[in-house]
Every structure is written in C-alpha cells, then in structure tokens.
Amino acid sequence: MPDPQTRNPASCPVCGQSNLCALAIPATATRPCWCYSANIDAHTLAQPAAAQNRNACLCPACAQAVPAKEADAP
C-alpha cells in the first residue's frame, strides 16, 4: 500500500499505480474522467487506503475489485 502521506493525485491510493484520472493530468483535465461512468462499490471506497486519501482516484482495477467480504460470501 502506498504511503498515505504521499498525495499524488495521479496515483491510486490503494496500489500506487497510475489511476488514469483525466482530471489529474493537465492535458486531459477538461475531459470527463473514466470514473464518471463507473459503478464503484461503497465498500471499495471505504477501504482504509482509499478513505485516507480522498484527493486521488482509485485506478480502474482497484475500483472494480470485489471487496473481500463480498468475494467470501456464499
């Protein structure tokens, strides 16, 4: 998990990879971000790394990951 003190708006706060956020890149800041049309589970957003750094978007892979509790459900 990336250091929560390192606040890079272009990096996913969960995995540290590029979050592909259109708003974090000056050249694409006027375009809508991929996340505007994504369905992101509330449990995913409540993960500690995501909740601690609300200044950076999750990457598509982390945003679409099934939260552990749901993955373990029968």
N, C-alpha and C positions, 0 to 999 in steps of 0.2 A: 504494500500500500504506500502511495506517495506521502511525503511529509506534508501534513495539513498546513504547516506554516508557509510552505511554498505555494503561493497563489498564482498559478499560471492559467489564465482563462482559456488557453488553447489546449490544455491537458486535462484528461479525465481525472477527477479526484479519486476514483476507485483504483484504476490500473496504471495511470500515469501516461498512457498513450495519447496520441492526438485525438481530440474529441470531434474533429471535423466541424466545429462550430463556425457557421458563416459569420456570426457577429463578432467573433474573437479575432478574425483576420481582416485587417483594414481593407484589403482589395475586394472582399466579398461582403462587407458589413451592411450593404444596402439590400442584400438578398435575404429572403427568409431562410432560417436555419432548418436543417433536416428534422429537428426535434419538434417543430411546429405541427407536423402531421403524424408524429409517432405517438403511440399509446404506451406510456411508461407507467408500470405498476407503482402504486403508492408505497408499497413495501420496499421497492428498489430505491426510491427516493429517500426513504427513511434510514438506509444503511448509514452507519456512522461516518464513513468517509465522504459520502455524498451530502449528508446533512451538515457536516462541519464546514464544507466549502461550497456555499451557495453562489459563489462568484464564478464557478466553472461548470460547464455542462458535462454530463456523462458522455462517454463515447457510445456509438451505436451498439457495440457488442455488450457493454455493461448495462445500457439502458434496456436492452431486450432480454437480458439474462433473467431466468426464472429465479425468484428469491428462494433461498434454501428451504424455508418452511413449506412453500408450495411444491417444490420439487420432491420433498419427502412424503407428501400426503398420498394416501392410497387412492 
